[in-house]
């Protein structure tokens, strides 16, 4: 797939992977629209990258999400790429009962429900484009969960499964479905903002953005980065052993 001349919507584009991907795509000559909940982050991104378009939106909220879709389809008729990137990760200790579940609905809504609804609402528009894509940012934790963030892991496992089904359903259309699973990323989400060096276990947001663009260029529909690739290989080996 081409990686220039596209019109791209990135959720959670004001920071982390979303912002790094925005910068990478702008440099390649794409028109980029980003949305997020925090107006200050969006304004800062727009100062840094004056050519981008921004929209305050809580994608876990149906009304806010619907307004985003209406605005994007009306104002950016050339939109042909959706990047489902926004994510929330919270610690949940089930030994304490439901104490930590006060924001679980928002976590599930942002990580899973919103990508499903945004994709469903935009697919009719995307199908009219000669070349289009839905890019889902999942996680290596979709393959091997981390017990302290169980809801996050469950949502990313669901995103992985849904991506497989969506790719199959859209196989005879112009819309390609990509899934990119990074390992721990040095962002605010993972609490590792100061661990910026790239490596097998921790990647910078910029390195993940490069991985996303590389996947698009190579038409690699399922890509795991860094140590996440090892987790995917282990899962596939276990699945193969079970089915022998």
N, C-alpha and C positions, 0 to 999 in steps of 0.2 A: 504494500500500500504506500502511496506517496506520503511524505511527511512535510510537505510545504503546500501552500495554497489552500489549506483547509480552513473551515470555520469550526472552532472547537469550544464546547462548554465543559468546564472543569468544576466539579463541586469541591468545596473545601480548598479553594484556590488561593486563599490569603496567606497560607503559611505551609511549611513542611514540604512534602512531596508535591502537593498541588502548586505551590508557588514556584518550586524548582522546575516543574514540568511546564508551567506557564512561560517562564523565562526561556527555556530551551525551545519551545515551539514558536515563540515570538521571534527569536533569532533566526529561525528557519523560514520565516515569511508566512506564518499563519495568523489568522485573526482569532484572538482568544477572548472568551467571555468567562469570568470566574464568579462564583457565588460563595457566600459564607455567612455565618451568623454575626460576625464581629465587624462593624462598620469601620473601626479604626484600622484593622488589618487590611481591609479592602482598599481603603484610601491610601495606606502606605504602599501597597502593591502598585496602585495606579500611579503614584508619584515615581516609583522606581521604574515602572514600565508604562509610560504615558499612552501607548497605543491600545491598551487593553480596555475592556468594558467590564463593569462590576455591577453586582446586584446583591443587596442584603437579602438573605433567604435562610430560613430554618427548614432544611429539607425534611426533617422529621415531622413537620406540621403540614397536613394535607392542603390547607388553604394557601399557605406560603409557597408550597411546592407547585400547586396548580397555577398560581400567579406567575411563577418563574417560567413555567412551560409556555403559557400564553404570551408572555413578553418576548421570550427567545424566538418562538416561531414567528411572531409578528414582526420583530425588528431585525432578525438575522435569518432571512429566508435561505441563505446558503449553508446554514448549519448542517454539517455532515459527520461530526464526531462528538460523542458524549463520553466523558471520562468520569466514572463513578468513583471518586476518590475520598470524599469526606468520611471521616471515621471518628468514633469515640471509643476510648479504652479505659475501663475502670476496674479496680480491684473489688472482688466480691468474695466474702468468706461465709460459706453456707453453714459453718459451725455456729454462726451467730444468727441463724434463722433468716428472716427477711430484712434484717437491719440494713444491709447494703444494697437492697434492691429498689430503693426509692427512685433511682434514675435509670433502671434497667429498661423501661419502656423507651426512653429516649435513645439509649444505646442500640437497642434492636431496631428502632425506627430509623435512626441515622445510617447504621451500617448495612441493614438488609432491606427493610420495607421501602425506604426512599429509592435506592437503586432500582428495585423491581418496578415501582410505580413510574419513576422518571423514564426508564427504558420503555415501558409499555406505552406511555403517553407519546413518546417521541418516535417510536418505531414507524408509524404511518408516514411521518415526515421524512425520516431517514431513508425509507424504502424508495422514495422518489428520487434519491440522489444516485448518480452513476456509481459512486464509490463512497461508502459510509462505514462507520465503525462504532461499536460500543466497547469501551475499555473499562474493565472492572479491576480495581486494585484490591486484591485479597491479602493474604499473608501466609508465611510459612507456618503460622500457628493454625492454619486450616488443616494441615496434615498431622501435626503433632502439637496438641494443645499445651498451654502453660496454665497450670492449675489456679494461679492467683488471679487470672483474668478470664474466667470461664465463659462469661456471656460474650465477650469479644471473640474468643476462639470459636464459640458456637456460631456466631454470625458469619465469621469468615469461612468456616466450613460450609455453611449454607450458601454463601456467595459462590464458592467453588462449584458446588453441586448445581446451582442454578445456572452458572455460566456454561456448563456442559450441556444442559438441556436447551438453553437459549440458543447456543451455537448450532445445535442440531435443528431446532425449529426454523432458524433463519438461513439454513445452508443453501437454499435455492433463491435467495434474495441478494441484493447488493450490499447488505449489512453484514460485516464481519464482526465476530465477537472475540475479543482478546481478554485474557486474564493474566495479570502480572502479580506474582507473589514475592514480595521482598522479605528479607529477614528483619531483625530489629533495625530500625532506622533512627539516626541521630536527629530526632525532632522532639517537639514538646509533647506529642502524643505518648511516646515511649518513656519520657522522663530522662532522655539521654541527650539533651540539647548540646551538652559540652563535649560529647564524644564524637567528634566530627571526622575522625580518621576512617577511611574506607577499609574494609576487611571482610573476612568470611562471615563473621558474626554480626558486625555492625556496619551499615552502609550509610553514606551521606545521602541526603535527599537528592542532591545533584546526580549522584551515581544511579539512583533509582530512576530518575528522569531519563537518563541516557539509556537505561535498560528498556524503558517503555518505548522510546523512539526506535530503538534497535528491533524490538519485537514487531512494531508496525512495518518497518522497512523490510523485514525478512518474512513477514506473514507467519510469524510464530504465534499461534493462537493461545498457547498455554506456556508461560515462562515463569520459572522460579529462579530467583537471584540469590547469590551468595550461599549461605548455609541452608536456605530454604530449598535449594536444589537437592541437597543431600536428604532432607526430610521427605521430599517428594519421591526420590528414588527408593528410600526405605519403605515408604508406604506402598509403592507399586510392587516392590519385591515381596512384601508380606501378602499383598492381595494375590499375587501370582502363586505363591506357595500354598495359600488356602484353596485355590481353585485347581490345583494340579491333581 
